[in-house]
Amino acid sequence: MGDKDLEKFRQHWREEITEHNRAADATCSERSSKKRRKRGPGPSCHGDGAAADPGPGCQGDGAAADQGGPELGRENSGGAPEVEGPSGRQQEAPRGVDYFYLAESLLEGRTSPLRVRLEGGRCGGTRGTGPADKPPDRSGQTPSNRREDLLDQLINDLNEINEIPFFDIDLPYELAMKIFAYLGKTELGRCAQVSKAWKVIAEDEVLWYKHCLKAGYQVEADIGDFTCWKAVLRDSVKKEQTLQANWKNRIGAASQLQYDVGGILCDAHSCNGLVVSGYTSGDVRMWDISTWDSSALNLETSRSSAELGPRPHVSFVRINSTIAVAAYKGGAVDVWSTVLAREPVHHYQHCQEIQAIAVASDSAAIATCSGYQIRLESSDEKGYWRRTYQFELQKLVSYLQLVPGAAVNSGENQLLVAAAEDTVYLLNPDTEPKVLHSIYGNNVTCLDVSINQVACGVKSFGWIMSHGNKVQVYCLQTSQPLATLGNSAGDFTCVNLKDSPPYLAVTGNKDRKVRVYDLRTSKEVISLYGHQLGVSSVQMDDWKIVSGGEEGLVCVWEQRMGTKLWEMHSRHPVRHLHFGAHTLVTANIPDEKCPRGASIMDDDLTAHRRHRGIIYVYDFSIDKSAPVLPICRSTYDEDVGYSYNIALSMPYDQIK
């Protein structure tokens, strides 16, 4: 029904009800006066104010209203016959345009006015007084006023029905978008099925673009980069589910990053698809695993060819998206650009051996410690390197970390966290070193830093050994302790805070257990046992945990169930472990850099294969999917081999 038709219908309805009420009032007053003159007062009549039990001759208004004459009972003022309703009350019989009777019947819950009319005709149609002769009800409203209220209520109901969907008539599109912005993906899909107008609003690109950003998909993209963000979100979710299934079922491709002539692997590090490694021969190699190129890029050192003698071993290597760093025996440090590569862009020298090294996660900044000295080097916008600051501590530094991000940085200065024996320092170039943690005799066994927190493993000693080893968490802004985690008999060998989900921290211990703690309650929420010689490295995300052990075992755990999905084994301890969305990089580095009975200068390098160490890269992405990864490092077809390294796990490993 259109707006014009509805307005015409309402006007016709009001005019008809008004004329009907006027005619009813006039007819009732005229007939009442005729009856008084014709019959006259009875002997027991006391007028209009007669008692509740009037005599037979009473002709007051109350009696007339209760009894009524034959003529009044036969028809009402409008000439419509009356029937008795289901409740015993006498009602008007429906006629062609008697709309108020239809409205009253529907609102009072009677099933059908036609059924009432038929029942009244079948039973003889008990006649009663018309609506105009009824007395006011308890609320003081006359029947005509009551019918007008019912009519208005029915018209309002029709108005509500006519205004659905309300976005088409009353609400602007911008306000409708504001309301739909509070709905989730499932609710938007349901609203799109209501009507065409709602479908247009529910599939607006702005809404689905915000849902993509909220879910973490296409974060760096602009809204104009894709024509259908709903399809982008659907494809991203499907891809993530497939990727998670590949992780769980160990479906992907495996590769080994080797450098045969480099000697024994000394250190390895990975970040954002780049892997760097250093060897006892003094060589440094870099791989770009994002392109799946197995060829290594040789990074030349700053050592001139005129210098005699063997090149020093590589002590540490680090890499980020901008620079690659290598520290050598003797205190030398070389820096390369990941874009230019080959030639080093910076070089500096320490007087003593380097104990620790750290690089910034998002900038060209390096921190190295040698003896009691900590040195911070950084590059400016033009690419010129300079010494930013130099700290002198009173204890030997064993761990060093740069604070990621700029949330807690003052100005442009880079904050450092250093662990020296039993003390943890917060170093700011503008102020004196600040002590975060210090307990005499309780040495720090591991360290990790996030944007606003620092976690360090503390070893118990002396009279407090009964309290067990713990992990202390401090706030970088206030330098106050936030939580004390664990109470273990073994030393905490590793802790990962920056890569863990919010309010969670994962640790590895010498007691061969991987533990996950809730920083809000300082309680242990997950405990996993799967290593034989202690845990050396750990990392976790929203649904999985990956741990590496001293025995060379890499285990992948499901966080919710606390069960082991699969494992991989190698000869040497796992010293580096890092995974992204679809890749896993592990480095098995031997402890002995000069094994007994093996000379690096020998021509037959195959004799030292078991002593070298290895870097593994696992790719679980969809486009590189392959059969289940092999459970054995050597194939069964080989006649000879130095080590088969067979490691079976359930339920995904099967031997055919």
N, C-alpha and C positions, 0 to 999 in steps of 0.2 A: 504494500500500500504506500503510495507516494505521500509527500508532505501535503500537497493540496487536497488530495482525497481524504486524508486523515483529518485535516482541519474542517473540511465540509461535513464530514461525518460527526465530528464533535458538535458543531454548531447546530446541525439538525437534531441531534440528541438533546441538547439543552433546551431548544425551543419546544420540542414535543413534551418534555417533562414539565416545563413551566406551564404550558397550556393545560396539561392534564391535571396539575395540582390546583390551578384556578377553577376549573370546571368542577372538580370534586368538592372543593370548599363551598362553592355556591349551591350546588345540589343538596349537600348535607344540611346546610342552614335552612333552605326552603322547605325541605321535607320535615324537618324537626318542628318547625312552626305550624305546619298543617296538622301534624299529629296531635299537638297540644290543643289546638282549637277543636278538633273532631272528637277526641275522647274525653277530654276534661279531666280534672283531678279526681283521684280515687279517694275513698274514705280514709284510708290509712296513709295517704301521701303527705309527706312533710316538706315538699318542695325539692329543690335541687340538692339541698344538703341532707337528704334522708339518710337513715341509718344503713349499716352494712347489710341488714336483712329487711328489705322493703316489703310492704304489703302488696296484695295482688292488684290493687287499683292505682298504684303509684305510677305517675307518668313523668317523673323527673328525667333529667338528662342522663343520669347514670343508668337508669333502667332502660331507657331507650337505646343506649349504646350497647347494653348487654343482650337485650331481647331482639329488638329490631322487628320491623313489619315485614310482611311477605314481599312487598315491592322492593324494599331495600335489600332483602336477602337474595332476590333473583338477579339483580344486576347492580353494578357499581356505577359511579358517575361517568365513566367512560364507556359504559355499555358492555363491558367484558364480563363473562360469567366467572364464578369463583369455584374452586375445589378445595378440598381439605388436604393439606400437605402430609408428609410422612410423620411429622412430629405432632399431629393433631391440631395444628394451627391452620386456620382457614386462609388460603392464599388466592390470589387472582389466577385464573387460567391463562396460559400464554396465548397471545394473538400475534398477528403478523409483525407488528412494529412495537411490541411490548418489551422494550430493551431492559428496563429496570428490573422486571421480573427475571429475565435471563441472567442479569448480573448478580442479583441476590441469590438465585439458585446456585450459580457457580461458586460464589464466594462462601456460601454456607455449606458447601460440600455435598449437595444433593446430586445424585448420579445423572439424572436426565429430566428436564421439564416435560418432555413428551411422555415419559413413563408416568409422571404424576398425573398428567391430564387423562391418560388412558385409564389409570386406576380409578380416578375420580368419576369418569363416565361409567365404568363398569359397576361401581358401587352405588350409583344413583346420584352422586355429586352432592354431598351435604353442603348446603348453602350457609353462608355466614356473612358477616359484615364486611364491607369493603375496607381497603386500607385507609381511606379518608376518615372512617368512623372509629378507628382504633385509638385508644387512649395513649398518652405518652408513656414510654417505657421508664424503667428505673433511672436511667441517665438523664431524663428530662427532655429527650428528643422525640419529636413527632415522627410518625412513619415516613412522611414526605421528606423531612430533613435527613432521616436515616438513609433513604434511598438515594438522595443526592450525595451523601458521603460514600455510599457504595459505588455510585457512578463515577465519582472523582477518583476513587481508588482503582477502579477498572481502567479508567483512561490513563492514569499514571503507569499502570502495568503495561498497557499498550505502548506508551511512550518509551519505556525501558526496552521492550522487545524491538521497537523500531530503531533504536539507537545502537544496536549491536551490528557490526563492531564499532566501538566508540571512537577508535582512531580515525575512522573515515569521515566523521561529521564534526566532532567537537575539539579533538586534540590535534595540535600541529605535529608535523612529522618530526621536528627536532625534539619535542617533549616525549614523543613515542620512542625515539632512539635513546633518550636518557633513561627511560624505564627499562627498555630491553637490555641496556648495558649491564644491569644487575643480574641478568639471567646467565646460567651456565650453558654449556654446549648441548646437554640433553634437553633442557627447557627450550632453547631456541629451536631445536628440531621439532619439538611438539607444537610450538606456536606456529611454525611454518605450515602445519597441517590444518589450521583453523579456517583460514580464508586466503584469498589471493592477496588482499591488502596486508595481512599479517605476514604472509610469505615474503613479500617484498621487503618488509622491515626486518624480519628475522634473518634474511640472507644478505644484509648490508655488509659491504666490504670492511667498513670501519670496525664493526663488531667482531668479525672473525680475525681481522688483523690484530686486534688487542688480545684475543684468545691465543693466537700464535705466539705473541711476545710473552704472554703470561706463562705459557707452557715451555718456553725456552727455545722455540723453533724460529729460525730466520731472524735472529735478534738484530743483526746489522742491516737488514733489508729495509727498504722504504715501502710505503703502502702502494706506490705505483709500480713496483717491480713485478708484481703478479696480478693477473686479471681475476683470479678466483682464489681468495684466501681460505675459503672453506675447503676446497680441494687440496690446497697446500697443507693445511692442518691434518686432514684425513690421511694424506700420503705420508706425512712425517710420523704420525702415530703408528701407522702400519709398518713403516720402516724400522721404527724403534722396537716394536714387538718382534719383528723378524730378527733384528740384531740381538735382542735379549735371548731369543731361542737359540741362536747360534752360540752365544756364550755358554748357555746351560748345557747344550749338547756337544760342545767342543767341535763345532763345524767351522772350518776356516782354512787359512793357508799359513804355513810356518816357514820361516827363513832363518838362516844362520849368517851372521855378520862376522866374517873371519878375515884375518890378515896374517898369512902364514909366516912371512919373513919378518914380522914385527916382534917375534919372541913371545914372552908371556904377557898376558893382559894384566895391566896394573890398576886401571880404573875406567869406569864408563858412566855416562850420564845421558839423559834424553829429555827433550822438551819440545812440544808442538811439532811432532813429526821429524825432528832432527836428533841424531844420535852421534855422540863423539866418544872416542876411546883413546887411551894412551897405553903404550907398551914399554917393555924394558929396553927396547932398542932406541928409545927416545922419539919414536914416530908417533904422530897424532893423526887419526883418521876421523872423517866425518861422513855420515850417510844421511840421505834424505829419504826417509821411508814413506813419506806421503806420495811420492811418485813411484814407489816400489822398485827403486833402482838399486840393485845389489852392488854396484861398483862404488868403491870408496873414494872420497876426495882427499888427497894428501895435503895436509896443512904443513907448510914448510916452517922450520924453526928459525929463530933469530941467530942461532949459532953459525958462525962463519966456517967455511970449509977449510980455512987455514989453521984452525985450532986442532991440535993433535989429541990423540986418545979417544976412547969410546965416548959416545954421547951419554949424558946422565939419564937415568930412568925417569919416567913420568910419575909424579906422586899423586896429583889430583887433576881431574878434568871436569869442567862445568860448561853448560851451554844454555842459552835462552833464545828468544826469537831474533835477537840483535847480534850477540857476540858469542864466541867460543873462547874458553880460557883453559890454559894448561900450566900447571906448576911442576917444576923439575926438582930433582935432587940437587941441593946446593943453593936453593932459594931463588932461582930464576923464574919469571912469569912471562908468558907470551899471550897476547890477545889477538884474535882474528875476528874479522867481520863475516857474518854468515852470508852476506850478499857478495862481497868481494872475494873472500876466502884466500887460499894460497898464501900470500905474504901476510905476516903479522902487521897489524896496525898500531900496536903498542907493546912496549917491553919495559920491564923494570926488574930490579934485583934486590933481594933481601940478603942480610948478612949471615943468617942462619937458616936451618931447615924450616920449611913451612909445615905447620901443624894442622891448619884448617884453611878452607877457602869457601867463599860464597859469592853468588852473583844475584843481582836484582831480578825479579820476575818480569818486569815490564820496562826496564831501562838499561842503559849501558853503564853499569856501576859494578865494581869489584871490591871485595874486602878479603884481605889475606892477613894471617897472623903468623909471626915468626918469633919464637921466644916469648918475651913480654910485650912485644910491639904488635899493634894492629894498624893496618894501613888501608885507607879507603881511596880508591882511584875511580874517576868518573869522566865522562865525555860530555862536552858542551854541544850546543846545537850545530856548530860548524864542524864538529868531528875532532876537535883538539882535546887531547887527554891531559889531565892534571891531577895532582895529589890534592884531594879534597881535605883530608884531615888525617892525623896520626895520633893514636892513643898509646899511652904507656900504662900497663897494669903491673901489679905486684905479684901476679901468679901466672903460671903457664896456661895458655889458652888451649883448650881441647876441642871446643865446638864453637861454631860461628854461624850466625844467620842474619840476613838482611830482612827488615820488616817489609812485606809486600804492600803495594798500594801507597796512597798518600793520605789515608784517613787520619793517621796519627802523626804525620810529619809536620814539623813546624817550618813553614816557608817551603824552601826547596831542599832542605837538608834531608839526608837519608839516615834513618835510625838503624842501629845495629844492636844485636843481642849476642853476648859472648858468655860462654861458660868456662870458667877457669877453676879447676879443681873443685872446691866445695862452694863456689860463689857464682852467681849469675848477675851480669851487669847489663844495664841499659845505657847505650852510648849514644849521645847526641852531640854533634860538633859544636853546638852553641853553649853547652853546659858541661859541668863536670860529670864523670861517670857515676851513675846511680845504681845502687845495689838493690836488686829485686829479691834475691834469695841468698841466704848464707847461714849454714849450720856447720859448725866446726867438725871436721872429720867425715862429713857425709858428702862424698864426692858425687858430682853430676854424671850420670851414665848415658843420657840421651837428651836431645833438645829439638824443639820444633816451634815455629812462630807463625801465627796467622795475622790478620790485619789488626786486630785489637787484643790478642791474647798470646801468651807464651806458656808452653808446657815443658817441664824438665823432669826427668827421672832422677830420683834421689836414692842413694844407697845408704842403708842403715849401718851404723858403726858404733861400737862401744856399748854403753849402758842402755841405748835405745834400740838395740837390735831386736828386742822382743816385739817392737811395734811393726816390724816388717818394712820392706821397701815400698816407696810411694811415688806418685807423680803429682807434682805441685803445679797448679795453674794460676797465673797472675794476669791482672789487667794492665795493659800498657799505658792507658791514660792516667790511672790513679796509682799504679804500682802497688796495688793491694791484692792479697791472695783471694782467689775466687773459689777454688775447690781443691780438695785433697783426695786423690783417687788411689784406690787399691790398698792392699796390705799383704804383699806377696813375699814369700821367702826368697825367691830368685830376683836377680837384678833386672830392671827394665832396660832392654837393649835398644828399643826403637819406639817412637811415638809419632803419630801422624795427626796433626790438628788442622792444617790449612786445607787439605784435600777432603776432609771428612764432612758429612752433612752437618747442618747447624745443631749446636748443643750436644754433639757427639765427638768422641775421641777414641781412636783405636791404638792399642799398644801391643808390643811383643815382649816376651819375657824369656829369661833363661830356663824357667820351669816348663818350657815347651808349650805354652798356652798363648792364644791370641784372645785379648779381652777388649770389649767395647764398653765405654763408660758414658753415662749421662751426666753432663756438666751441671745440669740444674739440680740434681739430687745427689751427685757424687757417688752414685751406686753403679755397680756392674750389671749390665743388661744382657751381655752375651759373653760366653766363655767357650772357646774352641780348642780342642786338643788334637794335633795331627802331626807335629814335628818331633823328631827324635833327639836333636842336639841343640834345641833352642831356636828362637825366632830371630831373624836378622833384619827383616824389612816387612812393612805392612802398608796397605792402602785400602780404602773402602769408599763406596758411593752409596746411593740410595737403596740398592738391593743386593749388592755382593761385596765380598771381602776377598782380597788376594794377599797371600802371605808367602814369604820365602824363608827358608831355614838354613841353618849352618850345615846340614847334611846335603844341601843341594836340591831340596824338594820345593816345588812351587805348587801351592794349593789354592783352589778357587772354591769359596764357600758361598752358600746362599744365606743372606742375613736373616730373613724371616724365619726359616726353618732351622737354621743353625746346622746344616748338613753340608758335607763336602760334595761338590759337583764333580770335580776331576782334579788330577794332579799330574805334574811333569817332573822328571828327575834328571839331574846331571851330577857330575862328579864333585864339583867345587861349591863352596858356599855362595848363596845368593846375596850379593852386596848391593845391587841396584834393582829396583822394581818400580815400574811406573806404567799405568794404563790410562787410556783415554776412552772415547766413546766406542771405538771399534778396533783398537790396537792394544797390545800388551808387549812391553819390552822388559826383558830380564837379562841380567849380567851375572854369570857365575865366574867369580874372580878367585884364583888360588891364593892361599896365604903365603906360600913359599914362592918368592920371585926368582930364586936361584936354587932349584931342586938338586938334591944330591945325585951325583952321577950323570948330570946332564949339563952340557956346556952350550951356551947360546951361540958360541962361535963355531960350533960344528956345522959341517956342510949338510949332513943328513938331518933336516929339520923334522922329518916324520917321526923320529925317535922321541921327540918331545911333545907330541900331539896331546897326550893325556895330561900334560902339565900346563897347557897354555891358558885354559879358560875359554869361554864362549859367550857370545851375545845372541839371544834368541828374540825374534820378532814374530808375534802371532797377529794375524789380521782376520777379524771376524765379520768384516763388512759383507754386504750382500753380493756385490759384483765380484768379489774374490772368494766366494764360497767354494769349498772343496769337500771331499769326503772327510770323515772324522780324522782328526790329527793322529799321527802314529803314536803308539804307546812305547815304541822302542827306537832308540837313537840309531842303532845299526839294523840293517835289513836282515831277514832270516836267510837270504840267499848267499850272504858272504861266508867264505870258508874260514877266514881269520878276522880277528878284530880285537882291539885292546880292551873294550868294555861294551857290553850290550846295554847296560843301564836300563834294564826292564823294570818298569814300575806300573803295576796294575792297580786300578781303583774301580769301585763300583758306584753307580750302576751302568755307566756309559762305556766301559771298556770291554771289548770282546775279542777273543782270539779265534780266528777262522782257520 
